[in-house]
Amino acid sequence: MSVTTLASGVASLPPTTGTEPNEEIIARAAALRTLIRDHAEEGNREGRVVPAVIEALAGQGLLSLTVPRRHGGGETNSRTTVDVLAELARADGSTGWSAMLLNIGNWFATTWPVRAQDEIWGEDPAARCCVVLAPSAKGRRVEGGYLVSGRWPYASGSYAATHAIMGFLAPREDGGAAHALAVLSPGEWTIERSWFPIGMRGTGSDTVVAEEVFVPDHRVQFFEDMVRGDYATELRASEPRANAAFLPTGTVIFAAIQVGLGRAAMEHAMERLKAKGVVGTAYTESRNSPVHQVGVAEALSKIDAAELLAHRSCRDIDAAALRGEYLDELTRARVRNDVGHVVTLVQEAVDTLLKAAGSSSFMETSVLSRIYQDVGMAGSHVHATPGLATDVYGKLLLGADGPLPLHV
């Protein structure tokens, strides 16, 4: 595959228009599957995606999918981003997850004023942003901005990032505090090792630390404004992606990881089941067993349904952005609910596949075992977990009284 590389070392990406996926970009992700799989176990041991894989992703432009084209990025729609991430997760969940957070961090950055965007990518088109939305720190108001100190755990992809978008509590004149987000530049933050999970071990979701960092006002946005789509960028009229709904765009990506992991589980389980016997039964091969036949069919149907839900959400997000409209609240809630349903469908499918593939699938040395743990870990993220989203969606459908328990 021929890929044009810019002077900065960032691969150029073909333009993406409309709501349809850019198959050329998705093919780049699929072409890296073997390389990613070969390094997956090493990444698990190291606790982060290894440099060889990061370099390969960057070399194909897959870590700058959401960077504006004026800065050499892809400015891709949600559908393309989701399908790329699914391909990467199909090779390795941790790699897909890390690429997911870096690409969404970059997209979040595109909602900042152009001045802040130029500071990120003006001199380095390969710059990348990790992100932690939770306000795990406090800011102190000073002339021209804030002094921010804090610790932000779960900063996935931080080892491959140059900038960090971190949540903090900004003091208000009434004595309260508002949830804000600050863009921290290179050299203003460090990483402390803290990530030792049973799944998604290679995501590098360690703790970002900053001490008394001055963040000027043009590198601060308030979370409530962003949820409403009141972004600080001056380019909403000329860049459709600057109209995409904040939380839905940052939520549908979690469905991509589940779909990719589900596809991987199906691939590995099918390979095993075609040659596996069924001990203690009349079936010498699983492929001739009705129980196993029904199991794989049901599992694949669930994974397919999960992908269709993700694609519907992408279409709604992308179509509204192209119209210059902010996605309505009910649809935003449905996107979050659908992502939770994707988690449920894929987890059920993977559970069925591992049980069909037999006890050895749960051994530490089994790729299926890693997929199983990654699916569970990935599905525990607050933006992906079923339940809360269903409650909110139901409240809006029925017009229930009172405020919603979470933002959509």
C-alpha positions as CSV (number, residue, x, y, z in Angstrom):
1,M,0.0,0.0,0.0
2,S,1.4,3.4,-1.0
3,V,1.1,6.1,1.7
4,T,2.2,9.7,1.2
5,T,4.2,11.0,4.2
6,L,4.4,14.6,5.1
7,A,7.6,16.3,6.1
8,S,6.7,15.9,9.7
9,G,6.6,12.1,9.4
10,V,2.8,12.1,9.7
11,A,1.1,10.1,6.9
12,S,-1.3,12.1,4.8
13,L,-4.9,10.8,4.9
14,P,-7.4,10.9,2.0
15,P,-10.3,13.2,2.6
16,T,-13.5,11.9,4.2
17,T,-16.8,13.3,3.1
18,G,-20.4,12.7,4.1
19,T,-21.5,10.0,6.5
20,E,-20.0,7.0,4.8
21,P,-16.8,5.2,5.9
22,N,-13.5,5.9,4.2
23,E,-12.5,2.4,3.2
24,E,-8.9,3.4,2.3
25,I,-8.2,4.5,5.8
26,I,-9.9,1.5,7.4
27,A,-7.8,-0.7,5.1
28,R,-4.7,0.8,6.6
29,A,-5.8,-0.3,10.1
30,A,-6.6,-3.8,8.8
31,A,-3.2,-4.1,7.2
32,L,-1.5,-3.6,10.6
33,R,-3.3,-6.5,12.3
34,T,-0.4,-9.0,12.2
35,L,2.1,-6.5,13.5
36,I,-0.2,-5.4,16.3
37,R,-1.0,-9.0,17.3
38,D,2.7,-9.9,17.3
39,H,3.4,-7.2,19.9
40,A,0.2,-7.6,22.0
41,E,1.7,-9.8,24.7
42,E,4.7,-7.5,25.0
43,G,2.4,-4.6,25.4
44,N,0.6,-6.4,28.2
45,R,3.8,-7.0,30.0
46,E,5.0,-3.4,29.5
47,G,1.7,-1.9,30.5
48,R,1.5,0.2,27.3
49,V,1.4,-0.1,23.6
50,V,5.0,-0.7,22.5
51,P,6.9,2.0,20.5
52,A,7.0,-0.2,17.3
53,V,3.2,-0.3,17.2
54,I,2.8,3.4,18.0
55,E,5.2,4.3,15.2
56,A,3.3,2.0,12.8
57,L,0.0,3.6,13.7
58,A,1.4,7.1,13.3
59,G,3.1,6.1,10.1
60,Q,-0.3,5.3,8.6
61,G,-2.0,8.4,10.0
62,L,-4.1,6.4,12.4
63,L,-3.3,8.6,15.4
64,S,-4.3,11.8,13.6
65,L,-7.7,10.7,12.3
66,T,-9.5,13.6,14.0
67,V,-6.9,16.3,13.6
68,P,-8.1,19.1,11.3
69,R,-6.9,18.8,7.7
70,R,-5.5,22.3,8.0
71,H,-3.0,20.8,10.4
72,G,-2.3,17.7,8.3
73,G,-4.9,15.4,9.9
74,G,-7.7,13.3,8.5
75,E,-10.7,15.2,10.0
76,T,-12.6,11.9,9.6
77,N,-16.2,11.4,10.4
78,S,-17.3,9.2,13.4
79,R,-18.1,6.2,11.1
80,T,-14.6,6.0,9.7
81,T,-13.0,6.5,13.2
82,V,-15.2,3.8,14.7
83,D,-14.4,1.3,12.0
84,V,-10.7,2.0,12.2
85,L,-10.8,1.5,16.0
86,A,-12.7,-1.7,15.6
87,E,-10.0,-3.0,13.2
88,L,-7.3,-2.1,15.7
89,A,-9.2,-3.7,18.6
90,R,-9.7,-6.8,16.5
91,A,-5.9,-7.1,16.6
92,D,-5.4,-6.1,20.2
93,G,-7.8,-4.5,22.6
94,S,-5.2,-2.3,24.3
95,T,-3.9,-1.0,21.0
96,G,-7.5,-0.1,19.9
97,W,-8.2,1.5,23.2
98,S,-5.1,3.6,23.2
99,A,-5.7,4.8,19.7
100,M,-9.3,5.5,20.7
101,L,-8.3,7.9,23.5
102,L,-5.6,9.6,21.5
103,N,-7.9,10.3,18.6
104,I,-10.8,11.5,20.8
105,G,-8.4,13.6,22.8
106,N,-7.3,15.2,19.5
107,W,-10.9,15.8,18.5
108,F,-11.8,17.4,21.8
109,A,-8.8,19.7,21.2
110,T,-10.4,20.8,17.9
111,T,-13.2,22.5,19.9
112,W,-10.7,24.9,21.5
113,P,-10.0,28.3,20.1
114,V,-7.8,28.3,16.9
115,R,-5.0,29.9,18.9
116,A,-4.9,26.8,21.2
117,Q,-5.1,24.4,18.3
118,D,-2.2,26.2,16.6
119,E,-0.2,25.8,19.8
120,I,-0.8,22.1,19.7
121,W,-0.3,21.2,16.0
122,G,1.2,24.4,14.5
123,E,4.8,23.3,14.9
124,D,4.2,19.5,15.3
125,P,1.4,18.0,13.2
126,A,2.2,14.7,15.0
127,A,1.2,16.1,18.4
128,R,-1.4,14.0,20.3
129,C,-3.6,14.6,23.2
130,C,-4.5,12.2,26.0
131,V,-7.6,13.1,28.0
132,V,-9.2,12.6,31.4
133,L,-12.6,14.4,31.7
134,A,-13.0,13.8,35.4
135,P,-12.2,16.9,37.4
136,S,-9.6,15.2,39.5
137,A,-7.8,18.5,40.4
138,K,-8.4,22.0,41.5
139,G,-7.5,25.2,39.8
140,R,-6.6,28.6,41.4
141,R,-7.7,31.7,39.5
142,V,-4.8,34.1,38.6
143,E,-4.4,36.9,36.1
144,G,-5.0,35.5,32.6
145,G,-5.8,32.0,33.6
146,Y,-5.5,29.3,36.2
147,L,-2.8,27.6,38.2
148,V,-3.7,23.9,38.1
149,S,-2.3,21.1,40.3
150,G,-3.5,17.5,40.5
151,R,-3.3,13.8,39.7
152,W,-5.4,12.2,37.0
153,P,-5.6,8.4,37.0
154,Y,-6.7,6.3,34.0
155,A,-4.9,8.5,31.4
156,S,-5.0,6.0,28.6
157,G,-2.4,6.5,25.8
158,S,-0.5,9.0,27.9
159,Y,2.9,7.6,27.0
160,A,2.3,8.3,23.3
161,A,0.8,11.8,24.0
162,T,2.5,15.2,23.8
163,H,-0.4,17.2,25.4
164,A,-2.9,16.3,28.1
165,I,-6.5,17.6,28.3
166,M,-7.3,17.2,32.0
167,G,-10.5,18.0,34.0
168,F,-10.3,20.4,37.0
169,L,-12.5,22.4,39.3
170,A,-12.4,26.1,38.5
171,P,-13.4,28.5,41.2
172,R,-16.5,30.7,40.6
173,E,-17.3,34.1,41.9
174,D,-20.1,32.7,44.0
175,G,-17.7,30.5,45.9
176,G,-18.6,27.3,44.1
177,A,-16.6,25.5,41.5
178,A,-17.2,24.7,37.8
179,H,-16.0,21.6,35.9
180,A,-13.4,22.8,33.4
181,L,-10.9,21.2,31.1
182,A,-7.3,22.4,30.6
183,V,-4.9,21.7,27.8
184,L,-1.5,21.0,29.3
185,S,1.6,21.4,27.0
186,P,4.7,19.2,26.8
187,G,6.9,19.4,29.9
188,E,4.0,20.5,32.1
189,W,3.0,17.0,33.2
190,T,4.5,13.7,34.1
191,I,3.3,10.1,34.3
192,E,3.2,7.9,37.4
193,R,2.8,4.2,37.0
194,S,-0.5,3.1,38.6
195,W,-2.2,0.8,36.0
196,F,-2.2,-2.9,37.0
197,P,-5.6,-4.3,35.9
198,I,-6.6,-7.8,34.8
199,G,-7.8,-6.6,31.4
200,M,-6.7,-3.9,29.0
201,R,-3.2,-4.2,30.5
202,G,-1.4,-2.5,27.7
203,T,-3.3,0.8,27.5
204,G,-0.9,2.7,29.6
205,S,-3.8,4.1,31.6
206,D,-1.5,5.5,34.3
207,T,-1.7,8.7,36.3
208,V,-0.9,12.1,34.9
209,V,0.6,14.5,37.5
210,A,0.9,18.3,37.3
211,E,2.1,20.8,39.9
212,E,1.2,24.5,39.7
213,V,0.9,24.7,36.0
214,F,-0.3,28.0,34.6
215,V,-3.0,27.4,32.0
216,P,-4.0,30.5,30.1
217,D,-7.7,31.2,29.5
218,H,-7.6,30.3,25.8
219,R,-6.6,26.8,26.8
220,V,-9.5,26.3,29.2
221,Q,-13.1,25.3,28.4
222,F,-16.0,24.6,30.7
223,F,-17.5,21.1,30.6
224,E,-21.1,22.3,30.7
225,D,-20.5,24.5,27.7
226,M,-19.1,21.6,25.7
227,V,-22.0,19.3,26.6
228,R,-24.3,21.9,25.1
229,G,-22.1,22.2,22.0
230,D,-21.1,25.7,22.9
231,Y,-17.5,25.2,21.7
232,A,-14.8,27.9,21.8
233,T,-13.6,27.2,18.2
234,E,-14.2,30.0,15.7
235,L,-14.5,27.5,12.8
236,R,-17.9,25.9,13.2
237,A,-19.2,27.4,10.0
238,S,-16.3,26.0,7.9
239,E,-15.5,22.7,9.6
240,P,-18.4,20.3,10.0
241,R,-16.6,18.2,12.6
242,A,-16.7,21.2,14.9
243,N,-20.4,20.8,15.1
244,A,-20.4,17.1,16.2
245,A,-22.1,16.4,19.5
246,F,-19.5,16.3,22.4
247,L,-20.5,13.3,24.5
248,P,-22.0,11.2,21.8
249,T,-18.8,11.6,19.7
250,G,-16.8,10.7,22.8
251,T,-19.1,7.7,23.7
252,V,-19.7,5.9,20.4
253,I,-16.0,5.1,20.2
254,F,-16.3,2.7,23.1
255,A,-18.7,0.6,21.0
256,A,-15.9,0.3,18.4
257,I,-13.6,-1.5,20.9
258,Q,-16.3,-3.9,21.8
259,V,-17.2,-4.7,18.2
260,G,-13.5,-5.3,17.4
261,L,-13.0,-7.5,20.4
262,G,-16.1,-9.4,19.5
263,R,-14.9,-10.0,15.9
264,A,-11.5,-11.2,17.3
265,A,-13.2,-13.7,19.7
266,M,-15.3,-15.0,16.8
267,E,-12.3,-15.5,14.6
268,H,-10.3,-17.3,17.3
269,A,-13.2,-19.4,18.5
270,M,-14.2,-20.5,15.0
271,E,-10.7,-21.6,14.2
272,R,-10.6,-23.7,17.4
273,L,-14.1,-25.1,17.0
274,K,-13.6,-26.4,13.5
275,A,-10.9,-28.8,14.8
276,K,-12.1,-29.4,18.4
277,G,-13.8,-32.5,19.6
278,V,-16.7,-32.7,22.1
279,V,-15.5,-35.0,24.9
280,G,-18.1,-37.4,26.3
281,T,-20.5,-37.1,23.4
282,A,-21.2,-38.7,20.1
283,Y,-19.8,-35.7,18.3
284,T,-16.1,-36.2,17.3
285,E,-16.0,-32.6,16.0
286,S,-17.6,-29.5,17.4
287,R,-18.5,-28.3,13.9
288,N,-21.0,-31.2,13.7
289,S,-22.5,-30.5,17.1
290,P,-25.9,-28.7,17.0
291,V,-25.2,-27.0,20.4
292,H,-22.0,-25.4,19.0
293,Q,-23.6,-24.5,15.7
294,V,-26.4,-22.6,17.4
295,G,-23.9,-21.0,19.8
296,V,-21.7,-19.5,17.2
297,A,-24.7,-18.4,15.1
298,E,-26.2,-16.6,18.1
299,A,-22.9,-15.1,19.1
300,L,-22.3,-13.7,15.6
301,S,-25.8,-12.3,15.4
302,K,-25.2,-10.4,18.6
303,I,-21.9,-9.0,17.3
304,D,-23.5,-8.0,14.0
305,A,-26.3,-6.3,15.9
306,A,-23.8,-4.4,18.1
307,E,-22.0,-3.1,15.0
308,L,-25.3,-2.0,13.4
309,L,-26.2,0.0,16.5
310,A,-22.7,1.6,16.5
311,H,-23.1,2.5,12.8
312,R,-26.6,4.0,13.4
313,S,-25.2,6.3,16.1
314,C,-22.3,7.3,13.8
315,R,-24.7,8.2,11.0
316,D,-26.8,10.4,13.3
317,I,-23.8,12.2,14.8
318,D,-22.2,12.8,11.4
319,A,-25.4,13.8,9.6
320,A,-26.3,16.4,12.2
321,A,-22.7,17.8,12.1
322,L,-22.9,18.1,8.3
323,R,-26.1,20.0,8.6
324,G,-24.5,22.4,11.1
325,E,-26.9,21.2,13.8
326,Y,-26.2,20.0,17.3
327,L,-27.7,16.6,18.0
328,D,-30.9,16.8,20.0
329,E,-31.0,15.5,23.6
330,L,-33.1,12.4,23.0
331,T,-30.8,11.2,20.2
332,R,-27.8,11.9,22.4
333,A,-29.3,9.8,25.1
334,R,-30.1,7.0,22.7
335,V,-26.5,7.0,21.5
336,R,-25.3,6.4,25.0
337,N,-28.0,3.8,25.6
338,D,-27.0,2.0,22.4
339,V,-23.4,1.9,23.4
340,G,-24.4,0.2,26.7
341,H,-26.4,-2.3,24.7
342,V,-23.4,-2.9,22.5
343,V,-21.5,-3.8,25.6
344,T,-24.2,-6.2,26.7
345,L,-24.4,-7.9,23.3
346,V,-20.7,-8.4,22.9
347,Q,-20.1,-9.6,26.4
348,E,-22.9,-12.2,26.0
349,A,-21.4,-13.2,22.6
350,V,-17.9,-13.6,23.9
351,D,-19.0,-15.5,26.9
352,T,-20.8,-18.0,24.6
353,L,-17.8,-18.3,22.3
354,L,-15.3,-19.1,25.1
355,K,-17.6,-21.7,26.7
356,A,-18.1,-23.3,23.3
357,A,-14.4,-23.3,22.6
358,G,-13.7,-25.1,25.9
359,S,-11.9,-24.8,29.2
360,S,-8.5,-24.2,27.6
361,S,-9.9,-20.8,26.3
362,F,-9.7,-19.5,29.8
363,M,-6.0,-20.3,30.3
364,E,-3.6,-17.4,30.7
365,T,-1.8,-18.4,27.6
366,S,-5.0,-18.2,25.4
367,V,-5.6,-15.2,23.2
368,L,-9.3,-15.8,23.9
369,S,-8.7,-15.4,27.6
370,R,-7.1,-12.0,27.0
371,I,-10.0,-10.9,24.8
372,Y,-12.5,-12.1,27.5
373,Q,-10.7,-9.9,30.1
374,D,-10.4,-7.0,27.7
375,V,-14.1,-7.1,26.9
376,G,-15.1,-7.0,30.6
377,M,-12.6,-4.2,31.4
378,A,-13.5,-2.1,28.4
379,G,-17.2,-2.5,29.2
380,S,-16.8,-1.1,32.7
381,H,-16.0,2.4,31.6
382,V,-18.6,4.9,32.9
383,H,-19.4,6.0,29.3
384,A,-20.0,2.4,28.2
385,T,-21.6,0.7,31.2
386,P,-25.3,-0.3,30.6
387,G,-27.9,0.7,33.1
388,L,-27.4,4.4,33.8
389,A,-27.8,5.2,30.1
390,T,-30.9,3.1,29.9
391,D,-32.4,5.0,32.8
392,V,-31.7,8.4,31.2
393,Y,-33.0,7.3,27.9
394,G,-36.2,6.0,29.5
395,K,-36.7,9.2,31.4
396,L,-36.5,11.2,28.3
397,L,-38.8,8.9,26.3
398,L,-41.5,9.2,29.0
399,G,-40.9,12.8,29.8
400,A,-40.2,12.1,33.5
401,D,-40.0,15.0,36.0
402,G,-36.7,16.2,37.5
403,P,-33.1,16.6,36.2
404,L,-31.2,13.8,34.5
405,P,-28.7,11.9,36.6
406,L,-26.0,12.3,34.0
407,H,-25.0,14.4,31.0
408,V,-25.7,13.1,27.5
